[in-house]
Amino acid sequence: MEIKTVEKGAELISVIFNGEERLHDGKTFWGKHSPVLFPTVGNLRYPKVIIDGKEYPLHKHGFARDLNFEKIGEHSYLLKSNEETHKVYPYDFEFYIWYEIDGNKLTFNYKVVNKSDKTMIFGLGGHPAFKCDYSNGKCYVEFEQDEDEMEVMPMDLNTILLKNESLKGDTIMTGKKVIKFDKDTFKIDSLILTKIKSKSVTLKEEDKKIVKLNFDGFKYLNGAVTEERKPYVYCELFTGGNMRPVANGSQTGYFMQKLIPHTCNIVDKDYEWSASLHCYLSYMRLADIYLMYAEACAAVGGASYSSSNFSKTAEEAVNTIRDRCGAGHVAAKYAADKNKFMDEIRRERAVELSFEGFRFCDLQRWLLLTEYPYNTKFSSEFYRVNPQSWYEDDANDPRDAEVSGYTKKVILTRNFGTQHYWFPLLDDDVYIYAEFTQNPGW
């Protein structure tokens, strides 16, 4: 996946996935790609607001989309309040926007910081326009769950404001999950939907997925617990949660159960003989073999190189692993550049072989032990949106929970030196004779 963003409005203007552009071109029909709506979403009945008794002009979708943000990272931006924003919005604020790519997933992140000494009222929304030809009647959105309670809020064509009424969702749906698009679907500007159960919706053309828009709270202790341990039944991995202190197991915001099930804990005790626990540990990982092969080939001739006695190229070897989990293939811009492709292999090993004890030796081999970001450990910081009762309801899946304020924080920098590219030799060995010297730095 490749993306492009610009400073004006911190707008995402291009998403290329599997070689195809997925965003609107910003030329035909509409001059935007994916504007950010702040501090209001949609139209106001009158293009103004009254705050603390004073009137301010505030137009449709707010002002952020038309202002230049400060670029603070490759795809990270900051807008600070200033004299111009004070003319239409009297609050002091900092508005952060950053975009993150993780495999075939693109995450939009927003953070609003109130720098005023009073409550700040604002609205915030995304307005991405995805490329889809609905003239042939084969384009539709599919909801994750049956939406038998969904309602549609009609809009007034003259004012583009919501009417004071609602319609049942089945007036626009095919079945309980699908809304098909045609030339008349958006003749009233937008479809405003309420009472939606799904946490994700997928835009499709025929049966081809175009884009999908989208776990703290997992039930960790399953057996009978004492009052003292009740707070730990459900994972609290959010910032400030009771499982985040080092003594309680997760400074990073992650729990790991890759090789051993989470039920091997002091309550469920699946580690005892009576549980007959079987853990399957591989002597050799096929994925590791594919990645070692890809690394060796890439070092010689890049992504397109292959061995004389094996048909797959380095790129195909990596994509074989990705095909297993539907992660999408290596993007063309990485495959085309030998150095970038090697970086992709390094990232792929970090993801595929995480918690399996490979990383230190990998970084030694690549001479990256001393280099940022490889010597730096980060934690995931986020806040819950759903109340605790939501997690305790068995009808809810914690993977569907909402979070806000997602960011990462440095928790550790490993101060390795060049001597760590070697291991020290035993003193008893190096003292045998003068020519048998210790490894550098030890």
C-alpha positions, 0 to 999 in steps of 0.5 A: 500500500502506498499513500500520499498526503498534503499539508493543506487540510492534512488531506489524504489524496491517494491510496494505491493498493495492489497497483490500483488507485482507491481514492477519488481523483479530486477533479470530476464531480467533487474537488476533494479526496478525503477532507477532515471535518473540524470543528463541525460536521455537516451544515448548520441551519444558519452558517454561524454559532453562538458561544458565550453570547458571541456570534461566530461565522462557521460554515459547512464542515468547518475550517480545518480542511482549508488550512495548511497544517504543520508537517511533523512527520512523513504522514503526520500533521499539526494544526494550532489555533491562531488569530485566523481560527479565533475569528470563527472559533474562540478556543485554543487547541492543537489538532493532530492528524496522522496516518499509519499503514500496517500491511493492508490496513490504513488507520486514520488517527486524530487527536484534539488537545484543548489548550483553553481553560474552558470546555471546548465544543467541537465535531470531528469527522472523516470524509473519504471518497473511495473510487467505485463505478456504480453506473453498472449497478454492481457496486455496493456496501456490505455491513458486518452484521445484519442491520435489521434495526437500522434507520435512515435520516432523510435530508431536505434537498433545499437546505441539506439539513436533516428532516425531523423524521426517520425511515426504516433501513429496509427502504434502501437495503437489499436483504439485511446487510447490503446497500446497492448503489446506482445513479439515484442513491446520493441524489439527496447528497448523503445517506445518514444512517443510525442504529447501526450494529456493525463496527465495519463496512466493506465497499465492494464491486461485484464480489471484489473487495475495494476497501474495508473501513474499521483488543483490550477487554478480552476475558483473561481469567475464566475460573472462579476468582477471589474479590482481590482478583476480580479487577483482572478478569477482563484485560485492561490494556488501555493507558492507565489500565490495571494490567499496564504496570510492569508488575502486572504483565504489560508495559507495552499494551500487549499480552502474548499467547502465541505459544502458550494459551492465556489459560496458563494463569494462576486462576485457570491453571492449565499449566498443571498436569491435570489439564493435559496441556500440549504445546506444539513447538516447531524445530524449524519454521517454514515461514522462517525458511521462506524469509531466509531464502528471500533475504539471501536472494534479495542480497544478491539480486533484489526482489526478482532474484531466485535460486538456480534450484528453486523457482520462487523469487524473493518477492514470491517467497514473502508473498507466499507467507502473506497469502496465508493470512490475506495480508496483501502482497509487497507493494510495487515501490518496495519490490522495485528498490533493492534496499527498500525490499530488504527493509520489508523483509526485516519488517516481515520477520519482526511480524511473522516471528514475533516473540519466537526469539529470532530478533536479537540474532537477526539485528546482529546479522544485519548490524542494526543492533545499535540503530534507531528504531531497532534499538527502541521499544514502544508501547501502544497508548490508547483510551477506551470508548466503551464502558466496562459493562460493554466488555462484561457482556458476553454478546460483545466481542472485544475486537469490536470495541472502540478506542480513541487517542491511539499513539505510541510512546518510547519505553526503552532504548537499548544502549547496545555498542559495537561489542554486542555484535560479538559474544565475549569469549570465556576468560579461561580460554583467552588466558591460555596464550597471548595470541588468543585475544578477547573479542572487541569491546569485552 
